[in-house]
Amino acid sequence: MVLASLMLAGTLASGGLAIPVQNSMPQACFVYGEVFWSPAQITAMLSSNCKIHIERQERMIIMQGQNRIIRVLIPEEPGMHEFIYRWGQPAAHFDDELVRVASITGGGL
């Protein structure tokens, strides 16, 4: 549900609509997509609207930006899950559940 709202906002902002935005306002960076977990398989199809390198190692999602590396552990709940993370926050969303960031390297929250 949150992902759909985020995608709609991005669609409206990139369409032919004129939306006033202050030039000094920094762009909010998000990592979003879907994560599938089962005892036999883990997949993550994730994207970002900023320059963030995203990879998965076992149950860990690793996101690397210019100043920090953030790791989030994928919950062991079978099935497809919506994933949303706003860069710099202490937790990510898996569906409607908040999952605390496992670690942050370089820079603080």
Disulfide bonds with the S-S distance in Angstrom:
Cys29-Cys50 2.04
